[in-house]
């Protein structure tokens, strides 16, 4: 009789361990799904990029800025936004260096 009880206790521990693993997997899945949202890129007409950037700054109420060129590709701004000092960073980077797989590697 005690062997049966011991066997049941061992099975219960295994089930609890499996439940913990499943819970960790589910939490990991939800974290990944929340932080890796899909992005839909929309085309900005040629010569209208500056209008798009200005609209973005205006929509976010970015006004009264001081700027500093950290490098030729990075512009740092200290701006007022709703009576609070806000940091704005504009970075130009090559997209080829980030998560880009050339067609020759795709099979």
C-alpha positions in Angstrom: 0.0 0.0 0.0 2.8 2.4 0.8 4.4 1.8 -2.6 1.2 2.9 -4.3 1.1 6.1 -2.2 4.8 6.7 -3.0 4.2 6.1 -6.7 1.2 8.6 -6.7 3.4 11.2 -4.9 6.1 10.8 -7.5 3.6 11.2 -10.3 2.1 14.3 -8.7 5.6 15.8 -8.6 6.2 15.1 -12.2 2.8 16.6 -13.1 3.7 19.7 -11.1 7.0 20.0 -12.9 5.4 19.7 -16.3 2.8 22.3 -15.3 5.7 24.7 -14.3 7.4 24.1 -17.6 4.2 24.7 -19.5 3.5 27.9 -17.6 7.1 29.2 -18.3 6.6 28.3 -22.0 3.2 30.1 -22.1 4.6 33.2 -20.4 7.6 33.3 -22.8 5.2 33.0 -25.8 3.1 35.9 -24.6 6.1 38.1 -23.9 7.5 37.3 -27.4 4.2 37.9 -29.1 3.7 41.3 -27.3 7.1 42.6 -28.1 7.5 41.4 -31.6 4.5 43.2 -33.2 4.3 43.1 -37.0 5.1 46.3 -38.9 3.5 47.4 -42.1 5.6 49.8 -44.0 3.9 52.4 -46.1 5.5 54.2 -49.0 6.3 57.9 -48.5 6.3 59.7 -51.8 9.7 60.9 -53.0 10.5 64.5 -51.9 7.8 64.3 -49.2 9.9 62.7 -46.4 10.5 66.1 -44.8 6.7 66.7 -44.6 6.2 63.3 -43.0 8.9 64.0 -40.3 7.4 67.5 -39.7 3.9 66.0 -39.3 5.3 63.4 -36.9 7.0 66.1 -34.8 3.8 68.3 -34.8 1.5 65.4 -33.9 3.8 64.6 -30.9 3.8 68.3 -30.0 7.6 68.6 -30.2 8.4 72.3 -30.1 11.2 74.7 -29.1 14.2 72.5 -29.6 17.9 72.7 -29.2 19.9 70.4 -31.4 23.3 68.7 -31.5 24.9 66.6 -34.3 26.4 63.7 -32.4 27.7 62.3 -35.8 26.8 62.9 -39.4 24.0 60.3 -39.0 22.7 61.2 -35.6 20.8 64.3 -34.6 20.0 64.8 -30.9 17.3 67.3 -29.8 16.2 68.6 -26.5 12.7 69.9 -26.9 9.7 71.0 -25.0 6.6 68.7 -25.1 3.6 69.7 -23.1 5.8 71.8 -20.7 8.3 69.0 -20.2 11.8 68.6 -21.5 12.0 65.7 -23.9 14.8 64.0 -25.7 14.4 63.3 -29.4 16.9 61.2 -31.4 17.0 61.0 -35.2 19.3 58.2 -36.4 20.1 57.2 -40.0 21.3 53.6 -40.2 21.7 51.0 -42.9 18.9 48.6 -42.8 21.0 46.0 -44.6 23.0 45.4 -41.4 19.9 44.4 -39.4 18.1 41.0 -39.9 18.8 41.0 -43.6 19.2 37.7 -45.4 20.4 37.9 -49.0 18.4 35.9 -51.5 21.4 33.7 -52.2 21.2 32.3 -48.7 17.5 31.5 -48.9 16.7 28.0 -50.1 
